[in-house]
Amino acid sequence: MANIQFLNENCFKTIKRMNTAKYKVDLILTSPPYNTGRCSNSERSRENNEGRYDIHIDNLSNQEYRDWCVELFNKFNTILNENGIILWNVSYGTDSTVNTAGIGLMWNALSDIIDKTNFTIADRIVWKKKTALPNNVSPNKLTRITEDIFVFCRKNEYKTFSCNKKVSSIGKNGQTFYKNTYNFIEAKNNDGSCKLNKATYSSDLCIQLLDMYANKKTIVYDPFMGSGTTGIACEITNNTCFGSEISLAQVDFSNDRLKKIRKVNKGENLCTQ
């Protein structure tokens, strides 16, 4: 049984407490808010589940969002172990107005992170989903069936950051050759919507990412834990994980998910519970 914790607090508070305790992590794995301009469920009818989150309002201005990303990565720099990495899953909205996550905002935010923090992009992983939902109603923009996971490392650790590539052979001159690990993952869209979060994360994706970059002794942090998917993936792969989540309801939901997974692992029949 892995050590999994869901913390009901803002990630900046968690990081501040980690710095005070001089506690560091090996891997940050998350799907942050995309700044889609969508309201929370509390602003609309929860019965109809029209919002993306239960309390978060995802509508910063484009500049505020870019500044927020830079601030966050500068904080990450204080808690990440040497040769640790950040797996940053982001996407974009179909429009590019002041308060929506158009593709330009995504690339501008990534550019700001590289220019204004100690991190750079070492790799880009393409995640192909099983289905292209929601359907795109735009007359001139393509329906997206992929998202990106950007692999960030510190600029001075570009050649040394941790990865699980396996050696295939060693040449006569000592040259090491590695088995191909492709930057392409096919995984389920999500773990199913719930009343609190219409856009849950994919444990199928997280497990495959952990297989690439974690080693069962890895300490994983998710600053936007949501419904607990990263924690569930770490439980399955036996990695230590904790995450920050501002919604108490989401934390309670995550703990319930974890209990159910552990019952399954013990061979209990959930249908009889």
C-alpha positions as CSV (number, residue, x, y, z in Angstrom):
1,M,0.0,0.0,0.0
2,A,1.5,3.3,-1.1
3,N,1.6,6.5,0.9
4,I,-1.1,8.7,-0.6
5,Q,-2.3,12.0,0.9
6,F,-4.9,14.5,-0.3
7,L,-4.4,18.0,1.2
8,N,-7.3,20.4,1.3
9,E,-5.4,23.6,0.6
10,N,-4.0,25.9,-2.1
11,C,-0.8,24.6,-3.7
12,F,1.1,27.7,-2.8
13,K,0.3,27.1,0.9
14,T,1.5,23.5,0.5
15,I,4.7,24.6,-1.2
16,K,5.4,27.1,1.6
17,R,5.0,24.4,4.2
18,M,7.3,22.1,2.3
19,N,9.9,24.8,2.1
20,T,9.7,25.3,5.9
21,A,10.1,21.6,6.5
22,K,12.8,21.4,3.8
23,Y,10.8,18.6,2.1
24,K,11.3,17.9,-1.6
25,V,9.7,15.8,-4.3
26,D,11.1,13.9,-7.3
27,L,8.3,14.4,-9.8
28,I,5.4,16.9,-10.3
29,L,2.6,15.4,-12.3
30,T,-0.4,17.5,-13.0
31,S,-3.1,18.8,-15.3
32,P,-3.5,22.4,-14.2
33,P,-6.5,24.7,-14.9
34,Y,-6.4,25.7,-18.6
35,N,-8.0,29.1,-18.1
36,T,-10.9,28.2,-20.3
37,G,-13.1,31.1,-18.9
38,R,-15.6,28.5,-17.5
39,C,-17.4,29.2,-14.3
40,S,-17.6,26.9,-11.3
41,N,-20.5,24.5,-10.6
42,S,-21.6,26.8,-7.8
43,E,-22.2,29.6,-10.3
44,R,-24.5,27.5,-12.4
45,S,-26.9,24.6,-11.7
46,R,-25.0,21.8,-10.0
47,E,-28.0,19.6,-10.9
48,N,-27.2,20.1,-14.5
49,N,-23.4,19.8,-13.9
50,E,-22.7,22.7,-16.3
51,G,-19.4,23.9,-14.7
52,R,-16.0,22.4,-15.0
53,Y,-15.1,22.5,-11.3
54,D,-17.1,22.6,-8.1
55,I,-15.6,25.9,-6.8
56,H,-12.7,27.0,-9.0
57,I,-13.4,29.8,-11.5
58,D,-11.1,29.4,-14.5
59,N,-11.2,32.9,-16.0
60,L,-8.0,34.9,-15.4
61,S,-7.0,37.4,-18.1
62,N,-4.4,36.0,-20.4
63,Q,-1.6,38.1,-18.8
64,E,-2.7,37.0,-15.3
65,Y,-2.7,33.4,-16.4
66,R,0.8,33.7,-17.9
67,D,2.1,35.5,-14.7
68,W,0.5,32.8,-12.6
69,C,2.3,30.0,-14.5
70,V,5.6,31.7,-14.1
71,E,5.0,32.2,-10.3
72,L,4.1,28.6,-10.0
73,F,7.2,27.3,-11.8
74,N,9.4,29.5,-9.7
75,K,7.8,27.9,-6.6
76,F,8.3,24.4,-8.1
77,N,12.0,25.1,-8.3
78,T,12.2,25.3,-4.5
79,I,10.7,21.9,-3.9
80,L,12.0,19.7,-6.7
81,N,14.9,17.4,-6.1
82,E,18.0,17.5,-8.2
83,N,17.2,16.0,-11.7
84,G,13.5,16.0,-10.9
85,I,11.0,16.8,-13.6
86,I,7.6,18.4,-14.1
87,L,5.0,16.6,-16.3
88,W,2.6,19.5,-17.4
89,N,-0.5,18.4,-19.2
90,V,-2.1,21.4,-20.9
91,S,-4.6,22.0,-23.7
92,Y,-6.4,25.0,-25.1
93,G,-9.9,26.3,-25.9
94,T,-11.3,26.8,-29.4
95,D,-11.3,30.6,-29.1
96,S,-8.6,33.1,-28.5
97,T,-10.2,36.1,-26.8
98,V,-9.2,37.9,-23.7
99,N,-10.5,35.4,-21.2
100,T,-10.3,32.1,-22.9
101,A,-7.5,29.5,-23.3
102,G,-6.8,29.8,-27.1
103,I,-3.8,28.0,-28.5
104,G,-1.8,31.3,-28.5
105,L,-2.2,31.6,-24.7
106,M,-0.9,28.0,-24.2
107,W,2.3,28.7,-26.2
108,N,2.8,32.1,-24.7
109,A,2.6,30.7,-21.2
110,L,5.1,28.0,-22.1
111,S,7.4,30.6,-23.6
112,D,7.2,32.7,-20.4
113,I,8.0,29.7,-18.3
114,I,11.2,29.1,-20.3
115,D,12.2,32.8,-20.4
116,K,11.4,33.7,-16.8
117,T,12.1,30.5,-14.7
118,N,14.9,28.0,-14.2
119,F,13.1,25.4,-16.4
120,T,13.0,24.4,-20.0
121,I,11.1,21.9,-22.1
122,A,13.0,18.7,-22.5
123,D,10.4,16.6,-24.2
124,R,6.8,16.8,-25.5
125,I,4.5,13.8,-25.2
126,V,1.4,13.6,-27.4
127,W,-1.6,12.0,-25.7
128,K,-4.1,10.5,-28.1
129,K,-7.5,10.1,-26.4
130,K,-9.9,7.3,-27.2
131,T,-12.6,9.7,-28.4
132,A,-12.7,13.3,-29.5
133,L,-15.1,14.7,-27.0
134,P,-16.6,17.2,-26.6
135,N,-17.4,17.5,-30.3
136,N,-16.1,20.7,-31.9
137,V,-18.8,23.1,-33.2
138,S,-16.3,25.4,-34.9
139,P,-16.8,25.6,-38.7
140,N,-13.0,26.1,-39.3
141,K,-11.1,24.5,-36.4
142,L,-10.3,20.8,-36.3
143,T,-11.7,18.5,-33.7
144,R,-8.9,17.7,-31.2
145,I,-8.3,14.2,-30.2
146,T,-4.9,14.9,-28.6
147,E,-3.4,16.8,-25.8
148,D,0.2,17.6,-24.8
149,I,2.3,16.7,-21.8
150,F,5.4,18.9,-21.7
151,V,8.4,17.5,-19.8
152,F,10.1,20.3,-17.9
153,C,13.5,20.0,-16.3
154,R,15.9,22.6,-15.0
155,K,18.0,24.1,-17.7
156,N,21.3,22.8,-16.2
157,E,19.9,19.3,-15.9
158,Y,18.8,18.9,-19.5
159,K,21.2,16.0,-20.0
160,T,20.8,14.4,-16.6
161,F,17.2,14.5,-15.5
162,S,15.6,11.2,-14.5
163,C,14.0,8.8,-17.0
164,N,13.4,5.1,-17.2
165,K,14.8,4.4,-20.6
166,K,16.2,0.9,-20.8
167,V,19.6,0.0,-22.2
168,S,19.4,-2.2,-25.3
169,S,23.1,-2.7,-25.9
170,I,26.6,-1.2,-25.4
171,G,28.8,-0.8,-28.4
172,K,32.4,-1.9,-28.6
173,N,33.5,1.7,-28.1
174,G,31.4,2.0,-25.0
175,Q,28.5,3.8,-26.6
176,T,25.2,3.1,-24.8
177,F,22.1,2.4,-26.9
178,Y,18.6,2.6,-25.5
179,K,15.3,0.9,-26.3
180,N,12.9,3.2,-28.0
181,T,10.4,4.9,-25.7
182,Y,8.1,6.9,-28.0
183,N,6.7,10.3,-27.2
184,F,3.2,9.1,-28.0
185,I,0.6,7.7,-25.5
186,E,-2.8,6.3,-26.2
187,A,-4.9,6.4,-23.1
188,K,-8.5,6.8,-22.0
189,N,-10.0,10.4,-21.9
190,N,-10.7,10.3,-18.2
191,D,-11.9,8.3,-15.3
192,G,-15.5,9.3,-15.8
193,S,-17.2,12.5,-14.8
194,C,-18.5,13.0,-11.3
195,K,-20.9,15.5,-9.8
196,L,-18.0,17.7,-8.6
197,N,-15.8,17.6,-11.6
198,K,-17.0,17.2,-15.2
199,A,-13.5,17.0,-16.6
200,T,-11.7,14.4,-14.5
201,Y,-8.2,13.2,-15.3
202,S,-7.0,9.9,-16.8
203,S,-5.4,7.3,-14.5
204,D,-4.6,5.3,-17.6
205,L,-2.5,8.2,-18.8
206,C,-0.9,8.8,-15.4
207,I,0.1,5.2,-15.0
208,Q,1.9,5.2,-18.4
209,L,3.7,8.5,-17.5
210,L,4.8,7.0,-14.2
211,D,6.1,4.0,-16.0
212,M,8.4,6.3,-18.0
213,Y,9.6,8.5,-15.2
214,A,9.0,6.9,-11.7
215,N,10.6,3.9,-10.0
216,K,8.3,2.9,-7.1
217,K,10.5,5.0,-4.7
218,T,9.5,8.3,-6.4
219,I,7.8,11.0,-4.4
220,V,5.1,12.6,-6.6
221,Y,3.3,15.9,-6.1
222,D,0.2,17.0,-7.9
223,P,-0.6,20.7,-7.1
224,F,-4.1,20.4,-8.6
225,M,-5.3,17.0,-7.4
226,G,-9.0,17.4,-8.3
227,S,-10.7,14.1,-8.0
228,G,-7.5,12.3,-6.9
229,T,-6.5,10.6,-10.2
230,T,-2.7,11.1,-9.9
231,G,-2.9,9.7,-6.4
232,I,-4.9,6.7,-7.6
233,A,-2.3,6.0,-10.3
234,C,0.5,6.3,-7.7
235,E,-1.3,3.8,-5.5
236,I,-1.5,1.3,-8.4
237,T,2.2,1.8,-9.3
238,N,3.3,1.9,-5.6
239,N,4.7,5.4,-5.6
240,T,4.4,7.9,-2.8
241,C,2.1,10.8,-3.7
242,F,0.4,13.8,-2.2
243,G,-1.5,16.6,-3.7
244,S,-3.2,19.9,-3.0
245,E,-6.8,20.6,-3.7
246,I,-8.8,23.6,-2.7
247,S,-12.2,21.8,-2.7
248,L,-12.9,19.8,0.5
249,A,-15.6,17.9,-1.4
250,Q,-13.0,16.9,-4.0
251,V,-10.7,15.7,-1.2
252,D,-13.4,13.7,0.4
253,F,-14.3,12.2,-3.0
254,S,-10.6,11.3,-3.6
255,N,-10.3,9.6,-0.3
256,D,-13.4,7.5,-1.1
257,R,-11.8,6.5,-4.4
258,L,-8.6,5.5,-2.7
259,K,-10.5,3.3,-0.2
260,K,-12.3,1.5,-3.0
261,I,-9.1,0.9,-4.9
262,R,-7.5,-0.6,-1.8
263,K,-10.4,-2.8,-1.2
264,V,-10.1,-4.1,-4.8
265,N,-6.4,-4.7,-4.2
266,K,-7.2,-6.8,-1.1
267,G,-9.5,-8.9,-3.2
268,E,-12.8,-7.7,-1.7
269,N,-15.9,-7.6,-3.9
270,L,-17.1,-4.1,-4.1
271,C,-20.5,-5.2,-5.3
272,T,-21.2,-6.6,-1.9
273,Q,-20.2,-3.5,0.0
